[in-house]
């Protein structure tokens, strides 16, 4: 939407995306948040001897409690922001057209091409 209708917001560097964590890792009573698979593995390796480990994979923001959402994604002291660039927006626009467009063949080709690379598919 921004790329198509408000490109100047992106061009001037005003658009950011707040990135929520992929995982909650609870070890004992302490919570750790991992924003990538690598970060999750590092946390688990660091606490490998701990017995009381709980891992939750977030599939969307709706799975987070309001306090978790504030702590990880909204709080300016803790949040992780990604600046959107025109290149990011162009790529997102292209993928959106392929996956949501009226043409079936490009969507089919895209799925067949990238199906084996999918990680963490939630069905």
Order of alpha helices (4+ residues) and beta strands (2+ residues): alpha-alpha-beta-beta-beta-alpha-beta-alpha-beta-alpha-alpha
